[in-house]
Amino acid sequence: MPAATYSLDVLETGAPQGAGARIARPLPLPSGKAGVPQQSEETLALALHGISLSFGGVTALVDVDLSIAAGEIRAIIGPNGAGKSSLINVISGVYRSDRGHVSIGPDAYRHVPTERLASLGVARTFQNLALFKGLSVIDNVIAGRAHTVRSSFAGQILGLGRARREEADARERAGRVLEFLHLDHVGHRLAGTLPYGLQKRVELARALVAEPKILLLDEPMAGMTAGEKADMAEFIRAVRDRYQTTVILIEHDIGVVMQLSDRIAVLDYGRKIADGTPDEIRADQRVIEAYLGVAAENEDGEGI
Ligand SMILES: Nc1ncnc2c1ncn2[C@@H]1O[C@H](COP(=O)(O)OP(=O)(O)OP(=O)(O)O)[C@@H](O)[C@H]1O
C-alpha cells in the first residue's frame, strides 16, 4: 500500500519522556541586532532563527526557523525524541541554544531570560503537573501573579496597605480566570484532590492569570480521557478567542492537534520537516514517513 494512503488523524505516538533541565545564563541581545529579519516582524508574536541545540553527542535541534503570528494556535508535533520539548525549553529560556536566537515581539535574545519570562508576556505549563498540591486551587492560580508583586516581603507578612491591595487584586483576577475556565466551583479545594483533568486545567488557569501574550503548553492533554481532551481543546480555543493570546502547544494526540491548530510545525530528528495548515500537514509525504517510519514509494514501487 502506498504510504500516501495513511491518515495522520488516527496516529498517536507513545508516552512522553522528560527533557531534564540544563539551566543556562541569560544573554539578551539588544532589539534589532543579530541580523533579525525586519520585514513583518511586528505581526509576529514569536520567531526562532536558526536554532541548534545538542547535549554532548546528542543532537536535539538543527537549524530550526519558526515564525508564529500573533493570535495563532500553533502546534509543534513530531515523533518521540524529535526535539519538541527542547524547542519549548529554548523558547522559555530553560535551555540556551548553541546557535541561533529567539525573537519575542520586537526583541531578539541569544538566550531568553527565563526569570523575566512572565514580564516578557510569556507563560507556560509543564509536561508533568507542577501544581502546589497542598494549596487550594485559587492560591495556586494566585501564584501565577507573583511577577506583578511590588510590595516588600515584610509588607506581605504584616498585611500592609500595598500588599493588601495586591493580594485583593490577584485574588479577583484569579477568580475571574477560574470562572472563565469553569473552575470556580472548586476554587477552595486542595489542588491535589482534584481529578487529573481538572488539575491540568488549573495549570492553564495559573498560566493565564499572568495575562500572557504567548502561552506555551507542553502536552496540555497528556493523560486525559477523550472527554477531558475535548474540553481542554475548547478552553484553549476560548482563551485565544477571548484574550487574543498566541498559543504554542506540543501535543501527541494528532487528532486533537488537527482540530485545534491554525498551523502545525513538524520536527523529526531535531529538524523542522514541515510547517503548514492541518490540511497541508495531513497530506505531507515527509510527515507521513516520519510518523510511520516507512519509505515512500513512487508509482513504480521504487524508493524515492
Ligand atoms: N537534558 C537533556 N540531556 C540530554 N539529552 C537530552 C536532554 N533533553 C533532551 N535530550 C535529547 O534530545 C533529543 C530531543 O529530546 P526532546 O525531549 O526535546 O524530544 P521530544 O520531541 O520532546 O520527545 P518526547 O515526545 O518523547 O517528549 C532526544 O534525543 C533526547 O534524548
The ligand as an SDF file (V2000), in Angstrom:
LIG
                    3D

 31 33  0  0  0  0  0  0  0  0999 V2000
   18.5630   17.3840   29.2240 N   0  0  0  0  0  0  0  0  0  0  0  0
   18.9160   16.5420   28.2530 C   0  0  0  0  0  0  0  0  0  0  0  0
   20.0910   15.8670   28.3080 N   0  0  0  0  0  0  0  0  0  0  0  0
   20.4760   15.0260   27.3280 C   0  0  0  0  0  0  0  0  0  0  0  0
   19.7300   14.7820   26.2290 N   0  0  0  0  0  0  0  0  0  0  0  0
   18.5530   15.4140   26.1170 C   0  0  0  0  0  0  0  0  0  0  0  0
   18.0850   16.3210   27.1110 C   0  0  0  0  0  0  0  0  0  0  0  0
   16.8730   16.8040   26.7110 N   0  0  0  0  0  0  0  0  0  0  0  0
   16.6110   16.2300   25.5320 C   0  0  0  0  0  0  0  0  0  0  0  0
   17.6080   15.3880   25.1770 N   0  0  0  0  0  0  0  0  0  0  0  0
   17.6870   14.5990   23.9470 C   0  0  0  0  0  0  0  0  0  0  0  0
   17.3840   15.4780   22.8730 O   0  0  0  0  0  0  0  0  0  0  0  0
   16.5590   14.8080   21.9310 C   0  0  0  0  0  0  0  0  0  0  0  0
   15.2470   15.5790   21.7970 C   0  0  0  0  0  0  0  0  0  0  0  0
   14.5210   15.3900   23.0030 O   0  0  0  0  0  0  0  0  0  0  0  0
   13.1600   16.1190   23.3320 P   0  0  0  0  0  0  0  0  0  0  0  0
   12.7570   15.7310   24.7230 O   0  0  0  0  0  0  0  0  0  0  0  0
   13.2770   17.5540   23.0230 O   0  0  0  0  0  0  0  0  0  0  0  0
   12.1850   15.4460   22.2610 O   0  0  0  0  0  0  0  0  0  0  0  0
   10.5910   15.4040   22.2520 P   0  0  0  0  0  0  0  0  0  0  0  0
   10.1910   15.5200   20.8230 O   0  0  0  0  0  0  0  0  0  0  0  0
   10.0290   16.3730   23.2070 O   0  0  0  0  0  0  0  0  0  0  0  0
   10.3360   13.9240   22.7590 O   0  0  0  0  0  0  0  0  0  0  0  0
    9.0460   13.3060   23.5110 P   0  0  0  0  0  0  0  0  0  0  0  0
    7.9210   13.3840   22.5440 O   0  0  0  0  0  0  0  0  0  0  0  0
    9.4650   11.9070   23.7760 O   0  0  0  0  0  0  0  0  0  0  0  0
    8.8210   14.1350   24.7540 O   0  0  0  0  0  0  0  0  0  0  0  0
   16.3810   13.3870   22.4130 C   0  0  0  0  0  0  0  0  0  0  0  0
   17.3690   12.5840   21.7900 O   0  0  0  0  0  0  0  0  0  0  0  0
   16.6310   13.4930   23.9000 C   0  0  0  0  0  0  0  0  0  0  0  0
   17.1190   12.2880   24.4220 O   0  0  0  0  0  0  0  0  0  0  0  0
  1  2  1  0
  2  3  1  0
  2  7  2  0
  3  4  2  0
  4  5  1  0
  5  6  2  0
  6  7  1  0
  6 10  1  0
  7  8  1  0
  8  9  2  0
  9 10  1  0
 10 11  1  0
 11 12  1  0
 11 30  1  0
 12 13  1  0
 13 14  1  0
 13 28  1  0
 14 15  1  0
 15 16  1  0
 16 17  2  0
 16 18  1  0
 16 19  1  0
 19 20  1  0
 20 21  2  0
 20 22  1  0
 20 23  1  0
 23 24  1  0
 24 25  2  0
 24 26  1  0
 24 27  1  0
 28 29  1  0
 28 30  1  0
 30 31  1  0
M  END
$$$$
